[in-house]
Amino acid sequence: MFPVPQRWCVHAYYSLCPYAPDGSGRILIAGADLEQNVAEVIVLSAQGEQLQRIGAVPIQPSFWHTGLWQSWSPDSKMIYFQSGSLEAPRTTRYHLETGESIEVDGDIEGIPPCGEPAISCDHGMLYAAGYGGHSYNPELCRVPFQARTKHGISKIDFQAQQTELILSTQAILEQHPLRDQILQADQAIQARLGPDEGLTLMTYCVRWNRSGTRCLFFFGNHCVDRSRQEPKITSIFTADRDLKNIHMAIDLSFDRRGVHWAWQADDEHLIGYGPDPDDSSKICLAEIRYDGTGYRKICAHASGGHPSTSPANHDLIVTDEGSASGGNVVFISRQSGQTIQSVALPKFVGASEASGRNPLRVCHHPVFNHTGDRVLCNSLPDDFATLVELQAPSIES
């Protein structure tokens, strides 16, 4: 365990490695001062010693889930983290040796593994739509949902301190294989709620493979407020480093079920929870190639957790699951689908798990280090969330 006194701590996300790329073993986390309601980025040694503390950022609802989306530059000399608000997103680049700090407009969910430029989506749109247990709150959006040509994926240039929209939500809609069906649902919302309304479509959650050659991004109306009665739209697209060669890898719209898709360590395949081929009313742990071919059920594990594969052994999967008393981090063989090991870790305070994003719960978000022998997880053993490092089990290649 890596406790930080009087700080509620999490790493960023399961698709973003918190370990320094230089092999030093340093770990990048975020810690909240619950009394002052501010958060900071903390650099830990491999042994859990505090090496540096950076920033004093007001806590946003997203902090309890993903911290400040803190991430390393490829040379491990700089860090990047969210420093704005949902309504006014900002990202800071901080040089660990010189202390030089640059803040720019936009919201990144981790710097690409190959470095700048960064790619940004408006994180506030997720929460405006109803994510995290909140109701529909469109004032959190800098750009209205229906202005689809003005929001999407942006490029952040830290040197020029400029942010430029490079792929709009409308552009993705135009090339979507289900475009006509989505527009029909859009028109139904307009007919019911008014001509200025429609589906709360957005482009969000950019995730990079470990080499930085490809990314994936989501398109849809993620966790929309149920009172709007919108049909579910969720599509995962992949693209190359320059957002070219776009493919729809998997579609989970309308009545198709699934959640939490990210890259496997081979940089070619995605892994997540999708429709079970044996029973479409259920989900299963599954994989698919980045171009949308080769969908395969791995096993019947259906927690809807956060799966990824080891960079040392692509047969080793780690994911997580909830339980009545807490939760487990689970290791599974990709080839056989068999569970290899399950480790119980606390993930909420109280008799049951609270809904929404708050300091009374965490997601384990297990993530492998660069060499695949360790897994870092969030846990909540008491009032302060604490990072836990697990040794990855051995498994034959």
Secondary structure, 3 states (H helix, E strand, C coil): CECCCCCEEECCECCECCECCCCCCCEEEEEEECCCCEEEEEEECCCCCEEEEEEEEECCCCHHHHCCCCEECCCCCEEEEECCCCCCCEEEEEECCCCCEEEEECCECCCCCCCCCEEECCHHHHHHHCHHHCCCCHHHCCCCCCCCCCCEEEEEECCCCEEEEEEEHHHHHHHCCCHHHHHHHHHHHHHHHCCCCCCCCEEEEEEECCCCCEEEEEEECCCCCHHHCCCCCEEEEEEECCCCCCEEEEECCCCCCCEEEEECCCCCEEEEEEEECCEEEEEEEEEEECCCCCCEEEECCCCCCCCEECCCCCCEEEEEEECCCCEEEEEEECCCCCEEEEEECCCECCCCCCCCCCCCECCCCCEECCCCCEEEEEECCCCCCEEEEEECCCCCC
